[in-house]
Amino acid sequence: MKIVCLSAIAFWLTAGPSARAQEASKTPTPLKELIAEAQNHNAQLQAAEHGWRAATHVPQQLTTLPDPQFSIQEFSVGSPKPFAGFTNSDFAYIGFGASQEIPYPGKLRLKGEVAKREADTQRAEIDALRASIAEQVKTAYFRLAYLQQTLTLLESSAATLKQLTNTELSSYRAGRGSQADVLKAQLERTKLVREITMHHKEMGRFQADLKLLLHRPQDSPDIVTENLTATTLPYDSRTLLALVRKSNPFVRVESRAIAKQSAQLQSAERGSKPDFEIGYMYQNTGPKYRDYYMLTLDIHLPRRQRVRAEVEEAAEMLNRTKDELDAQLQQQLADVQKQYIASNAAVELLKEYRDGLIPQAEAAFRAGLAAYQSNAGEMDSVLLSWNDVLNLKRDYEQELLDHEIAIAHLETLTGVTLR
């Protein structure tokens, strides 16, 4: 029985995470396909795009002259009855008129420019939302891949531990083992079963998150991920920081907001100019009297106090937006530096796990197992070594997950594809 147990444990040690994941995952869905699906079907993106399209129609509304007004007047003399005095008084008449408001030249154009810049800002916000949703898809996908790979590792470990428990139980029944060793092995296996259950719970949560982002029904088939592999970062820190200034979607939003506030300031300054209204009235009197023709020109003078307040408000909002751009840029640059450091550190740690810690732990476990097989070692030592191997392999998978999430965040920050 101990020979069978040793063979099962040897298989567990030699089977890598990728091999186990491939064995469990027959039809994985590539990440690129899910990102494209989210960008085409995500409900938040659809709503934002409708809002942007609506905003593109606002400039035409604001640059069009105000609606013309048409009027009909009837003026009676001597009686409130209609057309009273029309034949015997030159004051009675029926009039037809039209008037048109004419804003000062440039006012409508500047208002339209503000609306156009607002639409541009909304378009930049859609790009930022698109990048954010893509990062959410990547993060959920990577976490699901991590759980799927570690679940395979845990299930293989549980099977190996079951073999070890059964071997010790058989030895105990034959009078060669210890009840305490059997109970310890059973406890470790129960802990592992609990962890597998928690893994299933977490996988269900990330499946729900992914389906929400993809706008899929929650009862649709679960998504199977590809294996996690370490992505090589193709740029150095200096290049990544330059890409933030050039392509970061959140910085672009603030830049568009500055353009909008600049147009708003110009529009407020032009608000000090007068507006006009021109009107014409034709008044038809009785056949014995001459008709009347009236042309009017009204001038609307804006109050300086109100206009001055609007200009000052627009100027302060422009300064505020500039400061927000600077703060956003500095925040994004700091995040890039953090993620770059985290990514490089993860690469070094992965190498240390792969080339040093895991092989050393496996060697220690084999030595302890061999001693146990020859009755020169104890179950406690075997279980301790077994836990070391399992924990280091899980730590390796966690570090790989952290590395890929850091790369995903760098892609959002720089606005470029790094994988």
VOGU-3710 file (C-alpha; in Angstrom, 3 decimals, decimal comma):
1> mkivclsaia> 0,000/0,000/0,000  2,817/2,420/0,779  4,283/1,767/-2,676  0,946/2,738/-4,292  0,823/5,874/-2,147  4,363/6,799/-3,148  3,478/6,463/-6,842  0,442/8,725/-6,444  2,496/11,328/-4,593  5,219/11,191/-7,232
11> fwltagpsar> 2,579/11,919/-9,899  1,307/14,869/-7,868  4,815/16,294/-7,570  5,687/15,950/-11,247  2,369/17,107/-12,753  2,728/20,839/-13,387  -0,133/23,331/-13,043  -0,414/23,843/-16,796  -0,692/20,104/-17,473  -3,340/19,718/-14,796
21> aqeasktptp> -5,306/22,709/-16,072  -5,192/21,432/-19,639  -6,430/18,055/-18,463  -9,390/19,719/-16,746  -10,057/22,355/-19,417  -10,956/20,965/-22,828  -12,434/24,034/-24,518  -10,953/27,232/-23,019  -12,144/30,604/-24,275  -9,355/33,064/-25,221
31> lkeliaeaqn> -9,312/36,304/-23,262  -9,357/38,427/-26,438  -12,699/36,956/-27,448  -14,261/37,830/-24,101  -12,923/41,400/-24,226  -14,389/41,875/-27,710  -17,696/40,419/-26,527  -17,810/42,768/-23,541  -17,087/45,796/-25,707  -19,904/44,840/-28,076
41> hnaqlqaaeh> -22,545/43,824/-25,540  -21,798/45,377/-22,140  -24,897/47,247/-20,927  -22,942/50,134/-19,377  -21,089/50,744/-22,625  -24,294/50,598/-24,651  -25,951/53,164/-22,378  -22,890/55,449/-22,482  -22,754/55,317/-26,266  -26,432/56,268/-26,512
51> gwraathvpq> -25,731/59,214/-24,227  -22,802/60,295/-26,399  -24,859/60,025/-29,593  -27,548/62,160/-27,969  -24,899/64,748/-27,035  -23,707/64,994/-30,655  -27,113/66,449/-31,600  -26,905/69,285/-29,057  -24,505/71,587/-31,038  -26,992/71,780/-33,924
61> qlttlpdpqf> -29,707/72,855/-31,504  -27,575/75,558/-29,898  -26,176/77,031/-33,117  -29,618/77,448/-34,707  -31,343/80,830/-34,425  -34,189/81,057/-31,900  -37,617/80,167/-33,234  -39,306/83,003/-35,181  -42,585/84,370/-33,823  -45,689/85,135/-35,903
71> siqefsvgsp> -48,621/87,114/-34,550  -52,112/88,240/-35,568  -53,714/91,295/-33,948  -57,269/92,578/-34,147  -57,968/96,100/-32,816  -61,612/97,165/-32,370  -62,943/100,701/-31,814  -66,202/101,587/-29,957  -67,112/98,020/-29,038  -65,389/94,851/-27,838
81> kpfagftnsd> -66,956/92,977/-30,714  -64,512/91,784/-33,401  -63,959/94,223/-36,263  -66,008/96,956/-34,521  -65,158/100,347/-36,084  -63,375/98,717/-38,982  -65,411/100,720/-41,559  -65,658/104,036/-39,726  -62,363/104,476/-37,839  -58,807/104,487/-39,033
91> fayigfgasq> -57,742/103,100/-35,640  -59,464/99,740/-36,107  -57,342/97,206/-37,912  -56,288/93,599/-38,282  -52,516/93,124/-38,174  -50,079/90,429/-39,207  -46,558/90,441/-37,771  -43,352/88,452/-37,443  -40,289/88,828/-35,231  -36,905/87,150/-34,899
101> eipypgklrl> -34,339/87,173/-32,107  -30,780/87,612/-33,381  -28,003/86,938/-30,847  -24,777/88,878/-31,139  -22,507/87,363/-33,821  -20,424/84,504/-32,419  -22,620/83,737/-29,417  -24,393/80,767/-30,975  -21,175/79,451/-32,469  -19,454/79,492/-29,085
111> kgevakread> -22,402/77,788/-27,398  -22,264/75,134/-30,081  -18,524/74,766/-29,480  -19,157/74,171/-25,775  -21,702/71,483/-26,636  -19,313/69,917/-29,151  -16,560/69,808/-26,541  -19,001/68,251/-24,096  -19,727/65,514/-26,640  -15,979/65,020/-27,123
121> tqraeidalr> -15,603/64,673/-23,354  -18,360/62,076/-23,245  -16,652/60,205/-26,068  -13,390/60,185/-24,086  -15,333/58,962/-21,046  -16,650/56,068/-23,148  -13,063/55,171/-24,087  -12,122/55,283/-20,402  -15,148/53,138/-19,515  -14,232/50,720/-22,295
131> asiaeqvkta> -10,700/50,411/-20,883  -12,065/49,970/-17,361  -14,472/47,220/-18,429  -11,699/45,477/-20,365  -9,558/45,523/-17,216  -12,450/44,146/-15,163  -12,857/41,321/-17,682  -9,125/40,589/-17,551  -9,051/40,638/-13,757  -12,069/38,331/-13,412
141> yfrlaylqqt> -10,672/36,051/-16,130  -7,247/35,813/-14,492  -8,721/35,191/-11,055  -10,961/32,496/-12,514  -7,948/30,948/-14,269  -6,033/31,027/-10,982  -8,900/29,301/-9,193  -9,288/26,694/-11,914  -5,578/25,888/-11,861  -5,278/25,792/-8,081
151> ltllessaat> -8,494/23,759/-7,890  -6,862/21,118/-10,047  -3,833/21,250/-7,763  -5,999/20,897/-4,646  -8,020/18,015/-6,071  -4,834/16,180/-7,039  -3,430/16,867/-3,578  -6,631/15,618/-1,954  -6,407/12,371/-3,914  -2,775/11,939/-2,897
161> lkqltntels> -3,570/12,665/0,744  -6,421/10,164/0,606  -3,943/7,527/-0,566  -1,605/8,457/2,259  -4,444/8,276/4,792  -5,605/4,899/3,533  -2,052/3,562/3,688  -1,611/4,718/7,257  -5,052/3,344/8,169  -4,130/-0,072/6,725
171> syragrgsqa> -0,889/-0,051/8,683  -2,777/0,875/11,844  -5,232/-1,970/11,330  -2,300/-4,348/10,891  -0,866/-3,146/14,182  2,053/-1,247/12,633  0,702/2,315/12,565  -0,489/4,982/14,947  -4,046/6,185/15,458  -2,743/9,704/15,963
181> dvlkaqlert> -1,052/9,621/12,545  -4,277/8,429/10,940  -6,259/11,245/12,569  -3,689/13,857/11,535  -3,799/12,707/7,921  -7,605/12,674/7,957  -7,663/16,196/9,423  -5,386/17,512/6,675  -7,574/15,904/4,048  -10,723/17,413/5,575
191> klvreitmhh> -9,071/20,847/5,545  -8,270/20,345/1,891  -11,852/19,349/1,106  -13,032/22,532/2,834  -10,636/24,593/0,737  -11,892/22,917/-2,443  -15,439/23,882/-1,454  -14,344/27,491/-0,924  -12,686/27,401/-4,340  -15,951/26,378/-5,962
201> kemgrfqadl> -17,688/29,219/-4,159  -15,127/31,779/-5,415  -15,280/30,391/-8,938  -19,054/30,841/-8,946  -18,648/34,455/-7,900  -16,181/35,257/-10,681  -18,311/33,381/-13,204  -21,203/35,665/-12,250  -19,001/38,768/-12,558  -17,766/37,736/-15,998
211> klllhrpqds> -21,256/36,984/-17,281  -22,424/40,360/-16,007  -19,625/42,144/-17,863  -20,333/40,121/-21,012  -24,114/40,625/-20,725  -24,628/36,866/-20,772  -27,497/35,130/-18,960  -26,424/33,976/-15,510  -27,663/30,459/-16,286  -25,484/30,224/-19,421
221> pdivtenlta> -22,631/27,664/-19,497  -19,652/28,497/-17,307  -16,564/30,031/-18,903  -13,399/27,962/-19,070  -10,172/29,964/-19,115  -6,833/29,371/-20,729  -3,850/28,596/-18,519  -2,106/31,497/-16,845  1,332/32,181/-18,260  3,730/34,956/-17,360
231> ttlpydsrtl> 3,551/37,819/-19,878  6,853/39,429/-20,816  6,713/43,200/-20,407  8,050/44,700/-23,674  8,718/48,244/-22,394  10,893/49,821/-19,738  9,678/52,251/-17,098  10,541/55,388/-19,086  8,571/54,229/-22,125  5,561/53,283/-20,014
241> lalvrksnpf> 5,508/56,692/-18,348  5,642/58,385/-21,761  2,722/56,260/-22,933  0,648/57,481/-19,993  1,006/61,087/-21,135  0,119/60,118/-24,677  -2,525/57,412/-24,458  -3,977/57,149/-20,955  -7,792/57,221/-21,372  -8,443/58,959/-18,045
251> vrvesraiak> -5,909/61,698/-18,782  -7,593/62,129/-22,171  -10,922/62,722/-20,417  -9,422/65,560/-18,378  -7,799/67,026/-21,505  -11,176/67,079/-23,262  -12,707/68,687/-20,183  -10,125/71,491/-20,373  -11,065/72,143/-24,006  -14,717/72,293/-22,982
261> qsaqlqsaer> -14,061/74,733/-20,131  -11,946/76,934/-22,413  -14,868/77,159/-24,835  -17,177/77,841/-21,884  -14,988/80,757/-20,808  -15,025/82,251/-24,308  -18,796/81,879/-24,456  -19,178/83,603/-21,071  -16,968/86,495/-22,217  -19,013/86,907/-25,392
271> gskpdfeigy> -22,114/87,032/-23,177  -21,407/90,719/-22,471  -22,418/91,627/-26,037  -26,005/92,766/-26,726  -28,633/90,668/-28,478  -31,174/91,973/-30,969  -34,738/91,340/-31,994  -36,237/92,558/-35,253  -39,975/92,633/-35,915  -42,336/93,717/-38,673
281> myqntgpkyr> -46,085/94,345/-38,458  -48,617/94,951/-41,260  -51,940/96,515/-40,078  -54,876/96,423/-42,463  -57,564/99,087/-41,808  -60,937/99,736/-43,448  -61,214/100,386/-47,193  -61,460/104,149/-46,647  -58,202/104,373/-44,674  -54,572/103,843/-45,337
291> dyymltldih> -52,820/100,715/-43,943  -50,057/100,830/-41,362  -46,573/99,296/-41,596  -44,358/99,018/-38,521  -40,734/97,912/-38,224  -39,217/97,424/-34,748  -35,675/96,756/-33,551  -35,120/95,776/-29,929  -31,710/95,645/-28,223  -31,193/93,460/-25,149
301> lprrqrvrae> -28,332/94,665/-22,973  -26,930/92,014/-20,588  -26,357/93,133/-17,029  -22,641/93,444/-16,415  -22,783/92,074/-12,882  -24,313/88,795/-14,060  -21,947/88,477/-17,017  -18,914/89,221/-14,839  -19,974/86,482/-12,407  -20,410/83,995/-15,272
311> veeaaemlnr> -16,936/84,823/-16,629  -15,331/84,435/-13,210  -17,133/81,130/-12,671  -15,953/79,824/-16,042  -12,374/80,945/-15,330  -12,340/79,189/-11,962  -13,797/76,029/-13,484  -11,071/76,103/-16,135  -8,369/76,401/-13,474  -9,987/73,611/-11,509
321> tkdeldaqlq> -10,028/71,331/-14,558  -6,354/72,046/-15,239  -5,484/71,114/-11,657  -7,588/67,959/-11,957  -5,687/67,041/-15,116  -2,384/67,492/-13,328  -3,586/65,441/-10,349  -4,927/62,708/-12,621  -1,690/62,582/-14,592  0,450/62,368/-11,477
331> qqladvqkqy> -1,768/59,624/-10,066  -1,578/57,605/-13,276  2,210/58,024/-13,466  2,561/56,839/-9,871  0,321/53,839/-10,585  2,414/52,916/-13,611  5,583/53,018/-11,553  3,991/50,841/-8,854  2,707/48,284/-11,339  6,031/48,219/-13,180
341> iasnaavell> 7,872/47,490/-9,936  5,286/44,874/-8,946  5,555/43,197/-12,338  9,353/42,994/-12,249  9,313/41,745/-8,673  6,766/39,073/-9,616  9,023/37,866/-12,436  11,904/37,443/-9,997  9,701/35,695/-7,449  8,312/33,316/-10,055
351> keyrdglipq> 11,848/32,338/-10,996  12,731/31,794/-7,333  9,651/29,612/-6,817  10,164/27,662/-10,032  13,919/27,132/-9,822  14,518/27,096/-6,078  11,758/26,917/-3,512  9,420/24,362/-5,124  12,145/21,892/-6,196  13,764/22,136/-2,753
361> aeaafragla> 10,434/21,564/-1,004  9,692/18,601/-3,246  13,129/17,118/-2,508  12,546/17,535/1,230  9,133/15,907/0,893  10,556/12,936/-1,020  13,269/12,493/1,592  10,747/12,584/4,422  8,452/10,218/2,569  11,302/7,783/1,929
371> ayqsnagemd> 12,189/7,870/5,625  8,569/7,267/6,512  8,383/4,343/4,081  11,358/2,753/5,798  9,834/3,387/9,245  12,645/5,828/10,027  10,418/8,929/9,908  7,120/10,181/11,331  3,825/11,195/9,786  4,150/14,744/11,189
381> svllswndvl> 7,289/15,319/9,144  5,678/13,963/5,988  2,562/16,108/6,412  4,648/19,193/7,145  6,734/18,672/4,009  3,589/17,951/1,997  2,026/21,216/3,207  5,192/23,112/2,281  5,043/21,819/-1,291  1,327/22,568/-1,628
391> nlkrdyeqel> 1,637/26,070/-0,161  4,621/26,961/-2,326  2,815/25,809/-5,456  -0,206/27,879/-4,493  2,077/30,835/-3,773  3,568/30,394/-7,231  0,106/30,507/-8,796  -0,796/33,558/-6,681  2,362/35,369/-7,779  1,573/34,500/-11,396
401> ldheiaiahl> -1,932/35,924/-10,906  -0,541/39,124/-9,362  1,874/39,502/-12,274  -0,877/39,188/-14,893  -3,168/41,596/-13,031  -0,303/44,108/-12,880  0,169/43,770/-16,654  -3,583/44,237/-17,176  -3,517/47,400/-15,087  -0,516/48,674/-17,043
411> etltgvtlr> -2,458/48,130/-20,256  -5,246/50,336/-18,911  -2,839/52,998/-17,693  -0,838/53,189/-20,922  -3,672/52,601/-23,366  -1,663/49,990/-25,301  -1,741/46,199/-25,564  1,178/44,582/-23,732  0,343/40,881/-24,133
//
